[in-house]
Amino acid sequence: MLRTSSIRAALAFLIAAPVGAAAQQSRLDAGLLNELRWRNIGPMRGGRTRSAAGHASQPYTFYIGVVNGGVWKTTDAGRTWASLFDEQPTQSIGALVVAPSNASVLYAGSGEGLQRPDLSIGDGMYKSTDAGVTWRHLGLRDAQQIAAIAVDPRDANRLFVAALGHPYAANPERGIYLSTDGGESFKPVLRKDDNVGGNDVDIDPSNPMVVYANLWESRQGPWENAAWLGTGGGLFKSTDGGSTWKPLTNGLPEGVNQVNLAIAPSNSQRLYATVASSGVGFYRSDDAGESWTRITMTRGPWDALAVVTCQCPSWTRRIQT
């Protein structure tokens, strides 16, 4: 998964139905559903889709971020789409989040946030306060790749950013950053050195002072399919809002590098993660990361690098392809 040129996408979401409708559906003959088929709802554009975001208050409105196609929005559940990012100097989007406490506030991180032989870089963080109509550049210009953004569910001005950094060289602007003023300023809160970037960051929805983050040491070469992985990465947890961090290792393999994590919205003690070291595995924790268990030996769950958990009608999680 980490050493090849393709990373498949994973997106799982459920649509909450009224109790009456659910009861009627349970009485239907399953054979009546056999003719239902998935169809592409667009938008019709080239390139990989890296991010998807929505808000619980707007079930028919959602956004996607494309690695070379900017930001798109639909307000009719995908029937029609509008391009929102055409006027910006970069069209590469690696992370896109709607603030849970304010549906009008969006944060977009530019640069794919992936390590792959053909990629596009960006120029930092962007913000919209009018649901994508206008955008303003914030900072982290030299991060080049923003892999993830996590916004405090109670405070739209508090956010963590995972900056992956230059794909082909060392650089200082990488790791996990925190802003408490809506992106006006960022400070590094989890960093190792100029070779180790930030890959993932997640805020506990029940306690925003609890934050999980992954550092990933990797480098692309100047020719096709040339890549190197280091041992400086790992999975970390903070219980004081990012001031201090501890590594999470119990039950995980040695040499953990890339991790993509999801917190179960119904129980924040339950975590799921795809974990890469010398191999790749799918892991679960029932005690908020203090211990881990590998839960399957089959390849399916971790062929899709992004882990998704949902509490509908709100759904938002990073996609990788």
N, C-alpha and C positions, 0 to 999 in steps of 0.2 A: 504494500500500500504506500509506504513512504519512499520507496526506492524506484518506483516506476513513474512514467510520465502521465498517468491518469489517476484521478481520485474521484470516485463515484459520489453521487449526491444522495443524501438521505433527508426526507422531509416527511414526518408523520403527524397528522393532525386529525382531531375528532370534532364533529359539529354537534353541539348539545341540542337535543330536540326536546320539545315540551313533553311532559309526562304522558299526556293523552296520546300524542303521536307515537311515542315509544311503545306504549301498550298496544296500539293498533298494529304497529310494525311487527311486534313479536308474534302476532297471529297470522301473518302473511306466509304463504307458501314460498319457501326459499327459491323454488324454481322460477318464480315470477321475476327474479332479479338476474337471471342468467343472461339476458340480452343487454344488460347495462355494460357500457364500455367507457374507459377513460379517453379523453380527447385533449389535445393541446389547446389551451385558451390564450396563448400568446404571452407577451407581444412577439411578433415575428421579427426577430433581430438576431444577428450572429453573435457568437461568443458564449462563454460559460456564464451561468448565473451563480453568483457567490453568496448572496444574502437574500433573505426574505423577512419582512417585518409587518406586524399589524397591531391593532389595539382592540381591547375587549369591548370598548364602547362603539366600535364601528365594524361590525362583522362583514360588511361587503367592501370595505376599503383595505387595501394592502399594497405594499411596496416591494419591489425587487431591486437588488443592486447587481449590476453586470460587470464583469471584469474588464470589458472594453466597450461598454455601452451605456454607462451612466446609471441614473436612477429612474425607474418607471413606477407609475401609480395607476391603480384601478379603483373606481368607486362603485362598480357594479359587478363585483365578484369575478372579474376577469373578462367580461364581455368586451370592454373597450379599455385602452391603455393610453396614458399620456406620458411623454418623456419630460423629465423635470430638470435635467442636469446639463442640458446642451450648452449653456453659456459658460460653464466652468472650464478651467484650463486642463483638467484631467477628466477622463471618462472611465478610469479604472476604479472599481468599488470593491473593497474587501470586506467591509462590515457596515451594516445598516440597522439602526435601532430607533423605534418610537419610544419616547419616554412614557413609562406606564402611568405616571401621574398627570400627564398633559399630552393629549393626542396631537397637538399642533407642533410639538417639539420633536425634531428628528436630528439624529447625529449620523453622519456618514464618514467612514474611514476609507481613504483612497489607497490604491495599491492592492493587488490581489490577496496578499496575506497567505500565499501558498509558495511552496518550494517545488518547482517543476521546470522542465527544460525550456518551455516557452511561456513567459509570463510578462505582465505589464506592471510598472511601478506607478506610484502616485506622489502626491505632494502634501500629505498630512490629513488633518481633520477638518470637516465641514459641519455646519449647523444650519437648520431651518427652524424658524419659530412660527411659520405660517403654513404648516403641513406640506412643505416642499415647493411652494410657489417661488420663494427666493432663498438664496443660500449665502453664507458668509464663511470665509476661511478662518480657522481658529489657530492652528499651530501644529507642532510635530511635523514640520515640513520635511525634515531629513530622515524621518522614519522609513520612508519609501513604501512600506507595506504595513497596513493596519489589519491585523488578523481578527480582532474581536473588540467589541464595546459592550460594557455592562453599565446600565443606568439604574441608580437607586430607585426602587419602586415608589418611594414616598417623596423623593426630591429630584426634580428634573435637572437640577444644576450640579448634582454629584454623580460623577461617572468615572469608571476605570477604562483604560484603553490598553490593549495588548499590541505593542509595536514590534513587529518582527524584524525590521531593519533591512539593510541592504542585502539583496540576494547574492551578490558576487564579491562582497568585501566586508571587512569589519567596519563598524561605525558606532559612535557613542550613543546615538539616539535610538535606543532599543530597550525592551523590557516592559514592565507594567507601570503605567502612569495613572495618577489620580488628579482629577479636577473637582473643586468644590464651588466653582463660580461659573458653571455653565460653559466651560471650555475657554474662558478668558486666559487662564494659565493652567499649566500642567506641571506636576512634580513627579520625579521617579520614586516609586515606593518599593519596587522589587526588581533588582538588577544584579547581574553577576559581572559581566565584562562586555567588551565590544564585539564578541563573537556569539553571544547568547541572546536570542530575541524572545519576545512575548508571543505566545501562540493562542492562549485561551484565557478568559477571565469570566467569572460568574459570581453574582451576588445572591446570597440566600434570600428568597422572597419573604421569609418570615422574620428575618433578623438581618437588616442591611449592614450590620457591622461584621458579619461573617462573609468572607470573600475567598474564593478559590482561584488559583492561577496556575498556568503552565508556562515554563520557560523551555525553549527549544533551541538547541545548537545545531545549525545546519548551514550548508553553503552550496550554492550552485556553481558549476564550472563554466568556463567560457565556450565549451562545445556541447553538443547535444547529448543529453543523458549523463552528464558528468555531475556528480553530487557527492558531498561528504557530510557525515554526521559526527558530532562530538558527543561527549558525555557530560556536558555542563547543564543539561536540562533537568527537569523534574516537576513534580506536582507539589504545590504549596497551599497553605491555608492561613488566613489571618482572622482573628476573632476580635480585633480592635480597629476595624475599619481601614486596614492597610498599613498601620504603623509598624507592626512586627509580623513576621511570617515564620512558619515552621514547615519543614518538608513532611509530606505524607508518604510513607514507605511500607508500612506494615501490610504484608500480603501482596504487594506489587513486586514485579521482577526487578532485578538489579539493572542499573543503567537506564532507568526510565528517561525517555527523551520527549517525544511528542505525546500529548494527552489532549483529548477532547471530552469534556465533562458535561453532564446535565444533572440538574437538581429536580427531583420529583416535586411538582407544585403542591401535591396533597400531603407530602411528608418530607420535610427538608432534611431528615436524617438519611433518606434514601438517595444515593448517588449512583449514576451509571457513567462509565468511562471507557472509551477505546484508548488503549495504552500501547505505545510502541517502545520497545527496547531492542534486543536482538531479533525479536519477532513481534507480532502484534496480537493482542488479546482483548477480550471484552470483559470488564470487571464491574462488580457491584459492591457498594458499601451500605450497611444499615446503621452505621453509627457516625454519620457526618464525616467520613473519611479517615477515621482512626484506624480502621482495618478494612481489608478488601478481600474479595473472593472472586476468582475467575469463574464465570458462570456458563461458559459454553466453549467447546473446542472446535465448533464448526466455523467456517470462514465467513458465512453470510453477514452476521452483525457488524464485523469490523471491516469488511470490504467497503462499507460506507463509513467514511471517517467521521462525519458529524453525527453526534447522538442527539436525538430530539425527544423531549418530553413536553406534554402540552396540558394546559388547563383551559379548555375552550369556553367561550368562543375566542379567547385570546390565544394567539399563537405567534411566536417569533423565535427564530433560531437560525444560526448560521448554516448555510449550505456550501458544500464543496463539490466541485465536479472535476 
